[in-house]
């Protein structure tokens, strides 16, 4: 793949992680703020962190799985159910 694709992917992961940082900060889940803040720094497209290709493949797989699992673990998009008062 071309470098433009990788740069775009880094920007998408960076923007997604930064957005999740803001969301988890709003609901006061500080541990998640640090985790996604680290991911935003790791994948930022502005100051590239240079690692071996094999290490990046491993990191990409782990982070991808983690981000998918975190969608279900955080439940940020769901509104709390309202209890009816009788």
C-alpha positions as CSV (number, residue, x, y, z in Angstrom):
1,X,0.0,0.0,0.0
2,X,1.0,3.6,-0.5
3,X,2.2,5.9,2.2
4,X,-0.9,8.1,1.7
5,X,-3.1,5.2,2.8
6,X,-1.1,4.6,5.9
7,X,-1.1,8.3,6.7
8,X,-4.9,8.5,6.3
9,X,-5.3,5.4,8.5
10,X,-3.1,6.9,11.2
11,X,-5.1,10.1,11.1
12,X,-8.4,8.2,11.4
13,X,-7.1,6.2,14.3
14,X,-5.7,9.3,15.9
15,X,-9.0,11.3,15.5
16,X,-11.0,8.3,16.8
17,X,-8.9,7.9,19.8
18,X,-8.9,11.6,20.6
19,X,-12.7,11.7,20.3
20,X,-13.0,8.8,22.7
21,X,-10.7,10.6,25.1
22,X,-13.1,13.5,25.1
23,X,-16.2,11.1,25.5
24,X,-14.7,9.1,28.4
25,X,-13.5,12.3,30.1
26,X,-17.1,13.5,30.0
27,X,-18.3,10.4,31.9
28,X,-15.3,10.5,34.2
29,X,-13.7,7.2,33.2
30,X,-10.1,8.4,33.8
31,X,-8.4,5.0,33.2
32,X,-9.9,5.0,29.7
33,X,-8.7,8.6,29.2
34,X,-5.1,7.5,29.7
35,X,-5.5,4.4,27.5
36,X,-7.0,6.2,24.5
37,X,-4.7,9.2,25.1
38,X,-1.8,6.9,24.7
39,X,-3.3,5.5,21.5
40,X,-3.8,9.0,20.1
41,X,-0.2,9.8,20.7
42,X,1.0,6.5,19.3
43,X,-0.9,6.9,16.1
44,X,-0.7,10.6,15.6
45,X,0.2,11.5,12.0
46,X,2.1,14.7,12.9
47,X,5.1,13.3,14.9
48,X,5.5,9.7,13.6
49,X,6.9,7.1,15.9
50,X,9.2,4.8,13.9
51,X,9.1,1.1,14.8
52,X,9.9,-2.1,12.9
53,X,7.2,-3.2,10.4
54,X,6.7,-6.5,12.3
55,X,6.1,-4.6,15.5
56,X,3.6,-2.3,13.9
57,X,1.7,-5.2,12.5
58,X,1.4,-6.7,16.0
59,X,0.5,-3.3,17.5
60,X,-2.1,-2.7,14.8
61,X,-3.8,-6.1,15.4
62,X,-3.9,-5.6,19.2
63,X,-5.1,-2.0,19.0
64,X,-7.7,-2.9,16.4
65,X,-9.1,-5.7,18.6
66,X,-9.0,-3.5,21.6
67,X,-10.9,-0.7,19.9
68,X,-13.6,-3.0,18.8
69,X,-13.9,-4.6,22.2
70,X,-14.0,-1.1,23.8
71,X,-17.1,-0.2,21.8
72,X,-19.0,-2.8,23.8
73,X,-17.2,-2.3,27.1
74,X,-17.7,1.4,27.3
75,X,-21.3,1.7,26.1
76,X,-20.8,5.4,25.4
77,X,-23.4,5.7,22.7
78,X,-26.2,4.3,24.8
79,X,-28.4,6.5,26.9
80,X,-29.3,5.3,30.4
81,X,-32.8,3.7,30.5
82,X,-35.3,5.9,32.2
83,X,-37.4,4.3,35.0
84,X,-41.0,5.2,35.0
85,X,-42.3,6.6,38.3
86,X,-45.8,5.4,39.1
